[in-house]
Amino acid sequence: MKIALIVISCFVFLVVPQFGWAGDCSPLQISLFPPYQLVSAEKDVCGLRLNLPLGDNDNFYGLDLGFVGGTRNSVVSKLPREAGVKVRIEQPAPEKAATPKTAPKIVHTTPSKSAGSELSRKQARIINKAINANDIAAVEAKLDNGMDIDSMLYGGTLLMKASNLGTADMVKMLISRDANLNYRTKRGDDALSVAMSNSRNWTKVVPVLVEAGILIDEKTPIWKLAFKTKKGKLKPEAKKLLQLLFSKGASPDCYTGQKKTTVIMYYAKKGWLDPLRFFIDQGANVNARATDGQTALSTALTKPSRPENAARKKERQEVIKLLRSKGAK
């Protein structure tokens, strides 16, 4: 225990300040289990994460405390077993990235059955740094020297990592070199799902992958875009991309978590009328049930954990009225 406290203290005071707090990063994450956490999965966390017991963030830089932490973008080193904590460190992406003069042309690819081999630790650091810096030339040089286009990098393919951290031009370059668009991890992640969590370039990377022909079906986790809200309303960019994905086969009834909570259940619980109406217009099932028996209407009728002002109460009543008008039970 003493060893753990010493290491944690050194980390907080010596290591974390070197990263600083990026504009898109939250310094703190507290989570019971997704989506019930202080910061949503697509939001970067730079600092401390406390999982009680489960937390999930696509990009995490800092100290990870708790039982289970889901993070796609991390380099993990462990403290002694008795310490009971894990330390995850990764250099955040630079805020400014160079843009090539001409963007590579997109070509459609044929999916392969599996990904390539895992890059060595040294190669992984070099490629990860190049993707973060949008150094397309450096990645192309490695590919020209024989690096497999579908090499695995920290649990995902090069295309997945570029989709999650890089620019649209980096993604276009990899696709033009016949990167496997449709590889999915055991967890079900693919380039499209992690692109939705690209905090800086999601509005540009997602359309590139769709245009290139990436697989879109009922398993596509559109809830990552559905959570991109501001003051109870869907961001216009998120609405546009959701409509695009629905037109390609994504399902508005996509659920998240072990309880299989659908997006409209989440909105109904929040009492958010605008995004709820949008999803209903897209064909969401108002009578879908979670594993605990909850529906959108039952969650809307549940007394909020925090007091609501008059405007919020009125909006909640509008939510209930809309659901009932659509046959919700």
C-alpha positions in Angstrom: 0.0 0.0 0.0 2.8 2.4 0.9 4.5 1.6 -2.5 1.2 2.5 -4.3 0.8 5.8 -2.5 4.4 6.8 -3.2 4.1 5.9 -6.9 0.7 7.7 -7.2 2.1 10.9 -5.5 5.1 10.9 -7.8 2.9 10.4 -10.9 0.5 13.2 -10.0 3.1 15.8 -9.2 5.8 14.9 -11.7 4.3 13.1 -14.7 0.8 14.5 -15.3 1.9 18.2 -15.4 4.1 17.3 -18.4 1.0 16.5 -20.5 -1.0 19.6 -19.5 -4.7 19.7 -20.1 -5.7 19.7 -23.8 -8.7 21.8 -24.8 -10.8 18.7 -25.5 -9.8 16.9 -22.3 -11.5 16.5 -18.9 -9.2 16.3 -15.9 -11.4 13.9 -14.0 -13.6 10.9 -14.8 -15.8 9.1 -12.2 -17.8 6.1 -13.5 -20.2 3.5 -12.2 -20.5 1.8 -15.6 -21.1 3.2 -19.1 -23.0 5.3 -19.9 -23.5 6.3 -16.2 -20.2 8.2 -15.8 -19.2 11.8 -15.3 -17.6 12.1 -18.7 -19.0 10.3 -21.8 -16.9 7.6 -23.5 -16.0 9.8 -26.5 -14.6 12.6 -24.3 -10.8 12.6 -23.8 -9.7 12.4 -20.1 -6.3 13.8 -19.1 -5.7 13.3 -15.4 -7.5 10.9 -13.0 -10.1 8.3 -13.7 -11.9 6.5 -10.9 -13.9 3.4 -11.9 -16.6 2.2 -9.5 -16.3 -0.5 -10.8 -16.2 0.1 -14.6 -15.2 3.1 -16.8 -14.8 3.6 -20.5 -13.0 6.3 -22.5 -11.5 6.0 -26.0 -8.6 8.3 -25.2 -7.1 8.4 -21.7 -3.9 10.0 -20.5 -3.2 9.8 -16.8 -3.8 7.7 -13.7 -6.5 5.0 -13.8 -7.8 3.8 -10.4 -10.5 1.2 -9.9 -11.5 -2.3 -10.9 -12.0 -2.2 -14.7 -11.1 0.5 -17.1 -11.9 0.4 -20.8 -9.5 2.5 -23.0 -8.7 2.1 -26.6 -5.8 4.6 -26.8 -3.4 3.8 -24.0 0.0 2.4 -23.1 -0.3 0.4 -19.9 2.2 -0.2 -17.2 1.3 -1.9 -13.9 2.2 -1.2 -10.4 2.9 -4.1 -8.0 -0.2 -6.4 -7.7 -0.8 -5.5 -4.1 -1.1 -1.8 -5.0 -4.4 -2.4 -6.8 -4.1 0.4 -9.4 -2.9 0.8 -13.0 -1.1 3.6 -14.6 -1.9 4.5 -18.2 0.3 7.1 -20.0 0.1 8.4 -23.6 1.2 11.6 -25.2 -1.9 13.6 -26.3 -2.2 14.5 -29.9 -0.9 18.0 -30.9 -3.6 20.6 -31.3 -2.2 21.7 -34.6 -1.4 19.2 -37.4 0.2 19.7 -40.8 -2.1 19.1 -43.8 -0.7 17.7 -47.0 -1.0 19.7 -50.2 -3.2 17.1 -52.0 -5.4 14.5 -50.4 -5.1 10.9 -51.6 -8.0 9.6 -53.6 -10.3 7.1 -51.9 -10.6 3.6 -53.3 -13.0 0.9 -52.2 -11.4 -2.2 -50.6 -12.3 -5.8 -50.1 -12.3 -6.8 -46.5 -9.9 -9.5 -45.3 -10.6 -12.0 -42.6 -8.0 -10.8 -40.1 -5.5 -8.1 -39.3 -1.8 -8.1 -39.6 0.8 -8.8 -36.8 1.4 -6.5 -33.8 4.0 -3.9 -34.3 7.1 -3.9 -32.1 7.1 -1.5 -29.2 9.6 0.7 -31.0 7.6 0.7 -34.2 4.4 1.3 -32.4 5.7 4.4 -30.7 7.0 5.8 -34.0 3.8 5.2 -35.9 1.6 6.4 -33.1 3.6 9.6 -32.9 3.3 10.1 -36.7 -0.5 9.6 -36.6 -0.9 12.1 -33.8 1.3 14.6 -35.6 -0.5 14.0 -39.0 2.9 13.1 -40.4 1.6 11.2 -43.5 5.0 11.1 -45.1 6.5 9.2 -42.1 3.8 6.6 -42.2 4.1 6.2 -46.0 7.8 5.7 -45.6 7.3 2.8 -43.2 4.7 1.2 -45.5 7.1 1.6 -48.5 9.7 -0.2 -46.4 7.5 -3.2 -45.9 5.3 -2.5 -42.9 1.9 -4.3 -43.3 -0.9 -1.9 -44.0 -3.1 -3.9 -41.5 -0.5 -4.0 -38.7 -1.9 -4.0 -35.2 -1.1 -0.9 -33.0 -2.2 -0.9 -29.4 -5.2 -3.2 -30.0 -6.4 -1.9 -33.3 -5.3 -1.7 -36.9 -3.4 1.3 -38.4 -6.7 2.5 -40.0 -8.5 2.2 -36.7 -5.8 4.2 -34.9 -5.8 6.8 -37.6 -9.6 7.0 -37.5 -9.5 7.5 -33.7 -6.6 10.0 -33.5 -5.7 11.2 -36.9 -7.0 13.4 -39.7 -9.3 12.6 -42.7 -6.2 12.9 -44.9 -4.3 10.3 -42.9 -7.3 8.0 -43.2 -7.7 8.6 -46.9 -4.0 7.7 -47.4 -4.4 4.3 -45.6 -7.6 3.5 -47.5 -5.9 4.3 -50.8 -3.2 1.7 -49.9 -5.9 -1.0 -49.5 -6.2 -0.9 -45.7 -8.9 -3.4 -44.4 -12.0 -1.2 -43.8 -14.1 -3.9 -42.1 -11.8 -5.4 -39.5 -13.6 -5.6 -36.1 -12.0 -6.4 -32.8 -13.5 -9.1 -30.4 -15.1 -6.2 -28.6 -16.8 -5.2 -31.9 -14.9 -2.0 -32.6 -14.0 -1.0 -36.1 -12.6 2.1 -37.8 -16.0 3.7 -37.9 -16.9 3.2 -34.3 -13.6 4.6 -33.1 -13.8 7.5 -35.6 -17.0 8.6 -33.8 -14.8 9.1 -30.8 -12.2 11.2 -32.6 -12.6 14.4 -30.5 -11.0 16.6 -33.1 -11.9 15.2 -36.5 -15.0 13.0 -36.1 -17.1 15.3 -38.4 -14.6 14.7 -41.3 -13.3 11.2 -40.7 -16.7 9.5 -40.4 -17.9 10.6 -43.9 -14.6 9.5 -45.4 -15.1 5.9 -44.1 -18.7 5.8 -45.2 -17.8 7.0 -48.7 -15.2 4.3 -48.9 -17.8 1.7 -48.2 -17.2 0.6 -44.6 -19.7 -2.0 -43.3 -22.7 -0.3 -41.6 -25.3 -2.4 -39.9 -27.6 -2.7 -36.9 -24.4 -3.2 -34.7 -22.9 0.1 -35.7 -22.7 2.0 -32.4 -24.5 5.2 -33.4 -25.0 6.0 -29.7 -21.5 7.6 -29.8 -22.9 10.2 -32.1 -26.2 10.3 -30.2 -24.3 11.5 -27.1 -22.9 14.5 -28.9 -25.3 17.0 -27.4 -25.2 20.5 -26.1 -27.8 21.9 -23.6 -30.1 19.0 -24.3 -30.0 19.2 -28.1 -28.1 17.2 -30.7 -25.3 18.9 -32.3 -26.1 19.7 -36.0 -23.1 17.8 -37.2 -24.2 14.8 -35.2 -27.7 14.9 -36.7 -26.2 15.1 -40.2 -23.9 12.1 -39.7 -26.7 10.0 -38.0 -29.0 10.6 -41.0 -26.1 9.4 -43.2 -25.6 6.3 -41.2 -29.3 5.5 -40.9 -29.5 5.7 -44.7 -26.8 3.1 -45.0 -28.3 0.6 -42.6 -27.5 1.7 -39.1 -30.3 1.2 -36.5 -31.8 3.9 -34.4 -32.5 1.2 -31.8 -28.8 0.5 -31.2 -28.3 0.0 -27.5 -25.5 0.3 -25.0 -24.5 -1.3 -21.7 -25.5 -4.6 -20.2 -29.1 -3.4 -19.7 -29.4 -2.8 -23.4 -30.5 0.8 -22.9 -31.5 2.4 -26.2 -30.8 6.0 -27.2 -34.3 7.2 -26.8 -34.5 5.7 -23.3 -31.5 7.8 -22.4 -33.1 10.9 -23.9 -36.4 10.2 -22.2 -34.7 9.9 -18.8 -32.9 13.2 -19.4 -36.2 14.8 -20.5 -34.6 16.0 -23.8 -37.3 16.7 -26.4 -35.2 17.7 -29.5 -33.0 14.5 -29.8 -35.9 12.3 -28.8 -38.1 13.6 -31.6 -35.2 13.3 -34.1 -34.7 9.6 -33.2 -38.5 8.8 -33.3 -38.6 10.5 -36.8 -35.8 8.1 -37.8 -37.9 5.1 -36.9 -36.8 4.4 -33.3 -39.0 1.8 -31.5 -40.8 3.7 -28.6 -41.7 0.4 -27.0 -38.2 -1.2 -26.9 -37.4 -2.6 -23.5 -34.2 -2.8 -21.6 -33.2 -6.0 -19.8 -34.6 -4.5 -16.5 -38.0 -3.9 -18.2 -37.7 -0.2 -18.5 -39.0 1.6 -21.6 -38.6 5.2 -22.9 -41.9 6.1 -21.3 -41.2 4.5 -17.9 -37.9 6.3 -17.7 -39.4 9.6 -18.6 -42.0 9.2 -15.9 -39.4 8.3 -13.3 -38.8 11.1 -10.8 -35.5 12.8 -11.7 -32.6 12.5 -9.2 -32.1 16.2 -9.2 -34.8 19.0 -8.9 -35.8 20.5 -12.3 -36.7 24.1 -12.9 -40.0 25.1 -14.6 -38.6 25.0 -18.1 -37.2 21.5 -17.6 -40.4 20.2 -16.1 -42.3 21.6 -19.1 -39.9 19.9 -21.5 -40.3 16.6 -19.7 -44.0 16.8 -20.0 -43.6 17.4 -23.7 -41.4 14.3 -23.9 -44.1 12.2 -22.2 -46.8 13.7 -24.4 -44.7 12.9 -27.6 -44.0 9.3 -26.5 -47.7 8.6 -25.7 -48.8 10.1 -29.0 -46.5 7.6 -30.7 -48.1 4.7 -28.9 -45.5 4.3 -26.1 -46.5 2.1 -23.2 
